[in-house]
Amino acid sequence: MIRIDLTPREADILDTVCRDYLMDLRMEIAGTDRMEFRENLKQQEVFLKELLKTLEARTPKREAGAGEEWPISH
């Protein structure tokens, strides 16, 4: 298990990056003909969706503040 401590700002940035990549990944999946590569991309999509759920569930809904860190464990 890997544990990452993020500030609220870092969590927001990670959320944004993951969502942006997820949109690009969906387009890549739709445009991929090779079945093995497509399945790999789909596994990445599932992972990103789970990561975003975990991030959302573990990120307190407070204002970004004075360098507080919030644990995110997988």
N, C-alpha and C positions, 0 to 999 in steps of 0.2 A: 504494500500500500504506500502510496506517495501522498504526502501532505503539503499543501501550499497555503501560505498565509498571504492574503491580499488586503490592501486597503480598499475602502469602498470605491475609490476612483479607479484603482486597478481592476476591480471586479467589473465595473462598468465598461472599461476598455476591453477586457477579455470578452465580455458579452457581445459587444459591438463587432469585434473581430470575428468571433465565431459565427454570428448571424450573417455577416457579409460573406464569409467563406462558404457557409451553408447554401446561400443563394447561388453562388458560382458553382458549387458542387452539384446542385440539382440540374443546372444547365449542362454540366459535363456528363452527368449520368444519362440525360436525355439524348445527348449527341454521341454516345459511345456505342460502337457496334460489337466490340470484343467482349464476350460474355464474362470471362474471368476478370478482366479489368473493371467491368461494370459492377460485378459483385463486390469487388474490393471497394469501389467508390460507395456502394450502398452501405457497406459495413462502416465506412467513415461517417456517412450521414447518420446512421443510428447512434454511433458514438457521440457525435456532436450534439444531437438532440438530447441525449442523456446528460451530457456535460452541462448543457444550458439549463436543463431542469434542476440539476444539482446546484448549479450556481445561483439560480433564482431562489430555490428553497433555502439556501444557506446565507443569502445576502440580506442582512437586516434592511428594512425599509426606512432608513434614517438618512438625514442629510450627510453628504460627504463631509467629514470633519477632520479634526486635528490629528491626522496620522494614525487613526485607529486602525487596527488590523482585525480582520475577520477570518477565522479558520475555514478552509474548504478542504475536506477530506474525501478520498475516493476509496 
